[in-house]
Every structure is written in C-alpha cells, then in structure tokens.
Amino acid sequence: MDRFCTRSRTVGVDVTRVSRADVSATLAELCEPPAVGAPLPWTDVSLPESATTMPTPAELEGARTGITAAVSGVADYGSVLIRSTPDGVEPVSLFPDRHVAVLCEDDVVPDMATAIGEQGEAFREEAASLIVATGPSATADMGELVTGAHGPKEVHVVLFGGEDR
C-alpha cells in the first residue's frame, strides 16, 4: 500500500486513505460541481447527490469532477485501472478537469503483469477494455509540458480498506 501511495504521489496523484464508512463523505468533499459519476459497485459507498449518472454530452463537457471506481491499482506505477462498462464509464474518467477514482485496498497489486492477469478473463469473455490512468493528462508534443490537454488536470484516488482502517 505504501508503494502505491508513494508512486501515485510521484506522478501527481493525491491519495486519501479512509475507512470504508468514510468513502461517501470523502467523495462529497472532493466533488466540485458540476459533477458526473459512474455507478459504484459497493453497496455501502455512494456518489454525492450532486453527481449526475448517465450524463448528456453537454453535462459531460461541463463537468468539473468525474467519479469512477477503479478495478485495480498498480503499486509499481501508481496507476489505476478503470474497466469499460456498457454504459460508457470512460468519458466520466477522461473529460472532467478532476478525476476521482475510488479504489479498495484489496485491489492494489504489485505490478502491471498481475493487474492484467487478474483482468484477463473479462477481456476474453466480455470483450472488456481498460483505461490505465497514471497521473493527470500530460503532453509535450508541442514543446513545453502541458497538463490537462487530453484529459484530467487533477487526479485524486480515494483508497479505502475494511472497517478497521
């Protein structure tokens, strides 16, 4: 867990570690409206009320914050993996200026080979795809490094454990 947090911070990602009971409140604090969100897979974790699910293109374009679940965290890189969904979670993680990824500590793995290995069945059976997000969007193809040119300017991971954390 320490390696994931350290590597994430090295690539410009803020990480907040909370108990499972505090995830929803933390998301509400991090959510700058207008916000969009993809449904979260945990029954006891919810999006802020201000987050629109199933956004229109205009809502997506105007969103300041996008909230998604991450299926895996890669400690070696500080990356999070966001799995595609039939309703299109990808734009929620890519269009807003701030992306907030929610990640369970149990889903942090040491390296990319492990992460891809764990997702292999979904690739084969469901034709799923993954976004590997490593820090804010950045490009230097026109000279100076620019963040947020092709995606989020800020990335924040809310990392939660069990009830004892």
Beta strands, then each sheet from edge to edge (+ up, - down):
strand 1: 13-18
strand 2: 35-37
strand 3: 51-52
strand 4: 65-69
strand 5: 72-74
strand 6: 79-83
strand 7: 98-104
strand 8: 108-109
strand 9: 130-133
strand 10: 138-139
strand 11: 146-147
strand 12: 154-160
sheet 1: 1+ 12+ 7+ 4+ 2+ 3+
sheet 2: 8+ 5+ 6- 9+
sheet 3: 10+ 11-
end
